[in-house]
Amino acid sequence: MRWAACARPISSRRYRQGVADAAGGLSHTVTTAEYVTLGARAKGADAKATAGDPLKCDMVCTVGFYASDMSRNFIFGSPSADQAELHAIAERAFEDGLAALVPGNTLAHVHRVTTESLARQGLRSYRRGHFGHSVGQSVFSEQWPFIAADSDVEIEAGMVLAFEIPLYIDGLASFNLEDQFLITPEGPRPMNRLPRRLEGIG
């Protein structure tokens, strides 16, 4: 199979090279971090990808001291019905939470809307400390304020926030759907053009 090689080092290496190429002359101030999970049950770093394996790529980079954070999900071959539905749940919850990510709402409100969306879709026992965080206060990508249940921070135009839906179910998949947004008076503006669907490989 074309993708029998170890997915984790290849995806990380290609990501680092892509960031360096895009940064051009700023390459001396580029740093990256990759959080890659392969398999329905997480496999070791040197494991081979097989048909049905999910691949979560949570990628962070800093270019010229500007940080970013995003995550996308892939599947080797075709997803099972349960894997496809789990990702569809993440996509719907993402859209519901994103609709609340507007100036005037609190971060706690966004957390509540997202949690309620997941519950309506069958994940009633799902609990998550936060659904994202600020970006830009320092060179580390995950910063206060967090999109958390107890956050009374009000969303304001000019904020840069990473919004994410992590769904980790052992034996099924580790999925995380994440994008970074500039908050404008009209609402969140995405800083990423990649589609959020579950992508097949091979």
N, C-alpha and C positions, 0 to 999 in steps of 0.2 A: 504494500500500500504506500501511496505517496507520502502519507503523513505518519509513517511508523517511527520516525525519528522522535527524539524527546522534544515535546512541545515547549516546555518551560524555558530552557536556555535559548532556543531559537526565537521565540516571541520577544523575550527580553532583549536579546542582541539586536533584533531588527528595530525594536522600539527606540533603543539608545541611538542607533545609527540614524533613524528618521528624525529624532529630535536634534541631533548634531547637524544634520544636513539642513534642516529648516532654520536653525539658529544662525547659520552662516558665520559671519565674523565674530559673533558673540560666543563661539564654541568654548572659549576659555572660561566662561562663567556659567556653563551648563552642568547641572546635576540631575540625575534621575533616580527613581526608586520604583521597583516593580513588585507587585504582590499578586503572584500568579498561582492559581489552584487548578490542578488537573485531576479529573476523575470524579465519579459519583461519591466515592470515598477518597479523600485526598491521597495521591500517590507520592512516592519519593521523588527527589529532584532528578534522578536519572531514569525515571519510568518512561516507557513507551506509550504513546497514545493508541487506543484501540477504538473500534466502532462504538458509538454511543457515549464516548467520554465527553463530559462538558469541560470547558476551559474558561476560567474567569481571569480576566486581565484588568487589574486595578493599577493604573499607571499614573505616576506623579513625575513632574519635571519642574525644574527651576531654570529659567533663562534670563540672564541679566538681572537676577535677583527678583524676578516676577515668578510666582509659584502658580501651578495649576494641578488639578486633580480630576480624574475621570475613570470610568470603568465600563467595560463591555464584556459580553458573553458570547461564547462560540460552542459549537457542538461538532464532533468528528462524525461524519456521516449524517444520519437523520436522528432527530430527537425522539424519545419515546413520547407517548401521549401525555404522560405526567410531567415530563420535562418541558414540553411545549406549553402546557397549561400553567406551570409554575412561572415561566418567563412571562406569559401573557398577564398573569396576576401582577407581576412586578411592573409591567408596562402600564397597566390601568391605574395602579396605585400611584405611579410616578406622575401620570397626567392629572390625577385628582389632587395630589399634593402640590404640584406645580401651579395649578389654578389658584391656590391659596397663597402662593409666594409673591405677594404684592404689597406695596407700601401701605402701612396702616394696620396690617395684621401683625400679630405677635408670632414669634417662632414656635411658641407652644401651640398656637392655633394650627399651624402647618403640621406639626407633629400629630395633633389630634385628628385632623382630616385624613392624614395618611394612614394612621392606625385604624380608623373607622373603615376606610376603603379596603384594607386588607381583611378586616373582620367580615365585611359584607361578602367578600369573595371566598370565605371559608376558613381563613386563617385567624380564628377567634382567639386562640391562645398565644398568638405571636406577640412578643414584647421586644422592643428595641429602645436602647437608651437615647439614641439620637438618629436623625435621618439626614445628617449633613452638618456643615460647619462653615465658618467664615474662611476666606482665603485672602491673603495680602497684608496681614499685620506684620508678618515676618517671613523668613524664607522657608519655614516649615508649613506644609500645605494644610494641616488640620489644626484649626485655631478657634478660640472663642470668638463670638458666641456660637453655641451649638443649637441645631434645630431639635430641641429637647422638650419633654413634657413640662418641665418646670421653668422654661425660659420665658420671662416677661419682656424680653428685648423686642422692640417694635421694628419691623422691617422698614428701611428707608431707602430712597433712591440714592444710588451711588455705592451701595453695598455690593460686594462680590461674595456669592455664596455657592458652595458645592452642595447639591441635593442628591441623595442616594437612597436606593431601596435594596438593602442586602437581604437575601433569602438563602440561608444555608440549611439544607436538609440532607443529613448523612444518608448515603445510599441512593440519592436522587441527583442532587447538584448543589454546587456552591455558586450562586448567581449574585452579582452586584451590579445594579444599573445606576450609573452616576454621571452627572454633568455639572458643569460650572456655569453660573449665570451672573451677569451684571444686572442689578435691579435698577430699572428705569421708572419714571413716573407712570408709564403705561403698563409696567409689569416686568417679568424676567426676560432678559435677552440672552439666548444661548451663546456661549463662547466656544462651541464645538459644533461641527457640521455633520458628524457621523450619525447614521441612523441608529436607533435604540433597539432594533429588532434582534432576535437571536439569530446569529449568522452560522450557516453550515460550512464546514471545511471538508473538501474532498467529495 
